[in-house]
Amino acid sequence: MQRLNNNTVQMLADVASLPAYERDAQQAGILHLGIGAFHRAHQAWYTEALLNKGAQNWQIIGASLRSATVKDQLAGQDGLYTIVERGPDGEKFQVVGAVKDVLVGPQAPATLLEAMSHPAIKIVSLTVTEKGYCHDPASGNLNASHPDIVHDLANPETPRSAIGYIVSALNVRRLAGTQSFTVLSCDNLPNNGEVLEKVVLQYADKLDGDLAAWIRANTTFPCTMIDRIVPATTDTDRQELEGKLGLRDEGMVLAEPFSQWVIEDKFCSDRPAWEDVGALLVDDVHAYEIMKLRLLNGSHSLLAYTGYLAGFDYVSEVMREPVLAKLCQVFMDREVGQTVQVPAGFDMEEYKVQLRERFSNPGLKHRTWQIAMDGSQKIPQRWLQTLQAQLEGEGNIDLLCLALAAWIRYVGGTDEKGQSIDVQDPLAAELRSLCEEHHNDPVARVNAVLSVEAVFPPAIANSESVRAITADWLTRIQNQGVLAAVKAVLS
């Protein structure tokens, strides 16, 4: 079977949207760290739309800081790949050409640094997930003992972390007298630009105070809010697409039709006019990101842990279970909805309905296990800020504690049928050890897990009500199972 590439792409003219510009005539203006499926279905998709409208020199050089998987997928395809939009009404296909090249940091760190340092690059963006910031989620500070940070401080010319690459490239710019680039975080973190700026400056201060001062004076870190559900691509998905297109596409990505991107308009260099293709450029992203993190991501994680424990593989299946669909609605309306400030002119009730419809989309095979990954990095933003707000306002915390109990049950490593769970989390070993140590005592297990300082701030860890309600939920889940425990309360 032929591969999708520059020579074969015109074969798809009748079934897919194709790039409407001369790719070879474009120069890269963006370098993106962490070129996974989400970036290709979101920021690269917006950029592709802009290139199709005639924008010049905004192609993307992608970079992986871990494996060569994406490079291997796209190298034989001249950087082309297909976005498959799956909605309730069927599928749409779009071939994207915005990615000019893919580099692999571990294979050639000097090549990546050289690319980041090139004056044509105006923006360095990143989607490296929460753990890629090498920070303490509870405090937001740089984790100076993180192995990658320890390595990068000792070897700044051959970094491993996104933070190390950014600072080293900025240092090259400083020494060359070249304009700085804007550093654009597109990860699911509240105040993501501020978090990134903080760890970058703390890291730079450890290297060179003058460098840190230059970054403060010349570099900006806009906050963003990103939203699109992008499930992991499987070999079955690739095989199905091959049958529909007649070409093999190793780099395909799946996505729902919905997409949203809110960007703080704070750039120190030129930028694409993303607002011309649907992005929202604003003075303050905060209200949008809090709303999305708490309502969408918070509910998504709740459904992932409770749904996985109850035996559901996909979120759409979870939403077909009336007990868990009701749980999602009450969680949004009560615990979360009471803590969210609504942007002017925004219809919050319609947004919540829309979210539940998106979760229910049968076209997306979004695995509960995938969403459950890296919970120790995600729940501080998705649940704990909401929980803190409810504690301060003496609001309802019952379902937030249920969420914590389901997560604690999950990281224990066995599901309700006694089968092993492949827990993917930076703290997986520590969390599992704590759960096993207190396997027969839910109260002690909750107290032990809530004492993990890398996840839980003291105000939550020391809250008697949080500990008691979470332990009560964990006991019910252990004795009755998730569905029965939730049904007994919601009914």
N, C-alpha and C positions, 0 to 999 in steps of 0.2 A: 504493500500500500504506500502511495506517495505521501510525503510530509507536506504540511502547509509551509510555504516559503515565498519569496519574491517571485519565483518562476511559476508557481501553481496557484497563487491567490486569486487570480482572475477567474479561475474555474468556479469560484463561489459567488460570482456577481449576482446570480439569480436567487440565492438563498440567504445571503448575509450582507450586512452593510460593510463596505470596505473603506480604507483610508482614502480621503479625497484630496490628498496633497502629495507632492514629490518628497518622499522620505529622505532620499539621498541629498536633497538640497537643504535640509534642515541641520542646524547645529544644536547640540545639547545645551540647555540652560539650567537644568535641574539635575542634581545627583541625589538619588534616594537610597538610604540605608535600610535594608530589610525588605527586599523586593519579593514579598510573598504574595499569596492570592489576594489578600485584601487590598494592597496597594494597586495591584493591576486591575481590580474591579472597581476601584474608587478614585483615588487621585489621578492615576494614569488615564482613567476613563474620562474624567473632566478635562484633562489636558488634551486628550485625543479630540474631544468635541471642539476645543478651541483651535487646535491645528486644522481641523476640518473647516473652520470658519475663516481661515487665512492667517492665523497668527504665525509668527516666524521665530525660529530658533528657541523653541521651548521643549524640544525632545528631552527624554530622560535617560540618564545613565543609571542603571540599577546596580546595587551592590548587595551581596550576601556576606554576612559576617560569620557564618557558620559553615554551611555546606555548599557544594557546587550544583545542587539539584536544579535550581531555576536556570542557571547558566546552561546546564546540559539540556534542559527542556527547550530553551529558546535559541541556542546557538545554531542548531540545524534548521531553524525556522526563520533566520534573519531577523529575530526579535519579534516576529508576528505571533499573535495568539488570539483565541476567540473568547469573547465573553458570552456565555449562555445565560440569558435572563429567563428565569422560570417563574411564571406567575400562575394564578388560578386559571387563566385562559390559554395557557400553552407557553411556547418558547419563542424567543427571538435571538438571532445570532448576529454578533458584531465582531469583525476582525479589527484589532487595535494595532497601530504601528508606532505608538508614541515612545516605546522603549528602543533606544538606539543601540545599547550595548549592556551587557551584564558582566560585572567584575566580581571576583571572589576574594575577599580580604585575606583569609588564611593562606591562599595560594600565592598572592602577590601583594602584600601590604603597601609596598612602595608605589606600585601602579595605581592603587586606589587613592593613596594620598596625593599623588601627582594629579589625578583627575579632579579631586576635590579642590585642589589648589589652583586649578586653571581659571584665569579671569573670566572666561565665558560662563562659568557656573555662578549663577546669582542666588540660587537657593539650594541648601542641603536639607532635605526633608527626611523623616524617618518614621517607620512603623516597626519597632523592635520589641513590642509588647512591654508590659510593665517591668518585667525582670531585666530587660535590656538596659534600664537606666541605672543599674548597679547602685540602687539607693535603698534606704530604709523606708518602706511605705508608711510606717507609723509616724516618722518625724520629717520625712522628705529630704533628709541629709544624705550626702554621698556615703556609701558604705566603703570606707577606706580599706577594709580588710577583705573586700571581694577579690577573689583570685585574679580576675581580669584587670581590676584597677591596680592591684599590687604589681602585676606584670607590666602594665602600661606606664606606670610612673617610673619604673626602672628601665623601660625600653620604649620611650616615646616615639621612636622612628619606626617601630614595628608593632603597632597597637593591636589589641584584640577587641576591645569594647567600642561601642558607638561613641561613648564619651571621649575615649582616647583618640579615635580618628578625628572627631570634630576639633578638639583642641590642637592636635598636631597640625591639621590642615590650616586652622586659623593662624597658628604660629608661622607657618610658611608664608601666608599672606602678609602678616605683619612685617616679617623680615624683608619681604620683597617690595613692600610699599604698595601692595595691591589692595583694592577695596574689599572689605569683608563680605561674606555672604550671609543671607538671612537663614536662621536655623529654625525649621518648621516642623514641630512635633505633630504627628497625626495619630497618636496612640490614645487609647481610652483611659485617660487620667484627668482628673479635675485640675484645672489650671496647668495643663500639660506644658505650655511654654514656660511658665514660671518655674515648674519643677525642673525642667531641662536646664534652664538658665542657672538655677541654683547649683545643680550638681556639676555643670560645666565650669562655673566660676570657682567652686570649691576645689575641683580637680586642678584647674589652671593655677590657683593660688599655691598648691602644693608643688607645682613645677617651677613657676616663675611669677613673682608678683607683678612685674612689668607686663607680662603677657596677659595676666588677669585684668589689669587696668585697661589694656588696649581693647580686650574683648568687651568690657563694660562700656567703653566709650564708642565702639564702632559696630557692634553686632546686636541684632534684635532677635527676640525669641517669641513670635506671636503665638497666642493660644488658638486652638482650633477645637471644633466639635465635629466628629465624623460619624456617619451612620449609614450603614448598608449591611444587610445580612449576607455573608459570603461563606457558605459551607466549604468544608474541605473537599477537594476533588478526588475521586476514586478511579481505579482502573476501569471499573464498570462505566463510569461517566465518560471516560475517554473512548471506550469501545463503542458506546451508544452514539457519541458525536461522530465518530469515524463512519458509522453506518449512515448517518444523516447527511454528512457533507461530502463523503467520498475521499476525504483527506485525513491523515493522521495528525492530530494536534496534541503534542505532549504538554503544552503550556496552557491549555484551556482553563478557564475559571468559571465558576457558577456564581450567580447573584440573583437576588430578588429585583423586581423592577424599581422599587423605591430606593432613592439615594438622597442624602443631605450632607452638606458641608458648610459649616459656619466658620469664618476665618477672621481673626482680629487683624484689622488693617494697619499693621505695624511692621513695615519692611524697610530694611536699611539699604536695599538695592532694588533694581527693576524686578517686576513680578508679572506673571501672566494675568490677563483680565478674566479670571475665573468667574467673576460675577456675570459675564456675558453668556455663560453656559450653565447658569443655575446655582452657583455657589453664592453664599450670602457673606459679604464683607461688612463687618460691624466694628463699632468702637469697643464693645465689651461682649465677650463670648460667654461669660460666667453663667448667666441664667439659662442659656441653652444647654450648656454642657452638664450642669447639675441636673436639669430636667431629664436629659437623655441618660446619664449615668445611673441615676436613681430609678427612673421608670423603666427604660428599656433594658439596660444592662443588669440592673438589680433584679428585675423580674425574670430576665433570661437565666441568670444564675440560680434563682430560686427554683425555676422549672427544671433546670438541668440536674440539680442534686436530688430533688424530690422525685423527678421523673426517672432518673437513672435507677435510684433505689427501688422504685416501683416496677422496674422491668421494661421501661420504654427506651428504645434506641434513638428516636427522633423527636424533636420538639413538637412537630405537627401532630405526632401521636399523643404526646402529653396533653396537648390542647383539646384532643377529642375525648379525654377522660373528664367527665363533668366535675368531679371533685377538684381536680387540679386546675381546670379552667376557672372555676369559681375562686379557688385560692389566689390565682393570678389577679383576678378582678378586685378582690377585697384588699390584697396587698397594695395594688396601685391606688385604690380609692382612699384607703385608711392610713396605713403606715407611711407610704411614700408621698401620696398626694398632699398630706398635711404639712410637708416640709419643703415643698417646691414653690418658688416664686415664679409666676407666669409672666413671660415677656409681654409687653403691650401688644394687644391685637391678636394674641395667640389663643387658639381654642383648645384648652387643656382636655376637655372631655372627649372631643373628637380625636385628639392625639392618642389618648388611652385606648379608645376603640380601634383606631388604626393599628396600634402596636399589637393588640391581640389578634387582629386579622392577619397581620404579617407573621406572627408566631404560628398561626394555623395554616399557612400556605403549604398545601400538599406537594407543590412542585419542588420545594427545598428540602433536601435530606440533610438537615442540620443536626448532627449527632449530639445528644446530651453529653456524651463523654468528651467531645471536643470542647464544648462550652465550659465543662467542669475543670479543664486544665488550669493549672497555675492559680488555684483559688486563693492561696495565701497572699498573692500579689494583687488579686482583683478585689477581694471583698472589702478591704479598707475603703476603696472608693465607691463600690457598688452598694454596700450595706452599712458599714460602720459610721459613715458620716450621717446617714439618715438616722441610725440608731442614736448617735450622739445628740442630734437635733431633737429627737423625740424625748430623750432623757431630760434634756434641758427644759423642754416645754411641758414635761409631765404628760406626754402623749402615749399612745398605744404602742407597745413594743412586742406584742405577742407573736406576730407572724415573722418579725425580724429575728426573734429568738428561735422560732421554728426553722428559719433558713440556716441559722448557725448550727442548730442541732443536726440538720440534714447534712450539712458540710462535715461536721465532726464525725457523723456516722460514715460518710463516704470516705474520708481520709483514713479511717480505720482499716480500710483495705479489703472488706468483704461486703457483698450485697445481701439482700434479704433472703436469698436462696443459699447463702453460704459460699458463693462463688467468689473467687479472687477478683479484685478491681485493680486495673493497671493505673494507679494514681500518678499522674504527671504533674509534679509540683516541685519547686526548688527545696521545699521543706518536707518533702514526702517522708523521708526516713525518720526525721525527728517527730513528725506528727503521728506517724504510725506507731512508733515506739511508745509515745505517751498514751495512745489509745489502747495498745496491748497491755501496758502496765496496769491500767485501770479498767480492764475489759468488763469486769463484773460490777463496777461501781460508777454509774452514770454521773453522779455528782462529782466524784473525784476526777473523772475523765474530763468533764467540762471545765472544772477549775484548773486542771493541768494545761489544757489547750489554750484557755483564755489567758494563761500566764506567759504565753509565747510573745515576748516583747517586740519581735520583728513584725508582728501582725496587729496586736491589740494595744491601743493606748491605755494608760492607767485608768482613765475615767470609765472606760468600758470594762476593762479587766477586773476592776475592783468593785463594780456595781453589784450589789447583792441581788437586786431584782433581775438583772441580766443573767447572772449565774443560776438563780433559782428557776426562772422560767425556761431557760435553755436546757437545764438538767431535767426538768419535768417533761419537755418535749422529747428529749433523747430517750428517756425511760419509756414514753408511749410508743415511739418509733421502734424501739428495741423489742417491746412486748407485743405490739399490735401490727406493726408495719406502717409505712407512711400513709397509704390510702385510708386505712381504717382510723388512724390517729387524726388525720386532717378532717375526715368526714364527720367524726364525732364532735369536733369543735365547730365546724362551719354550719352543720345542720342545726 
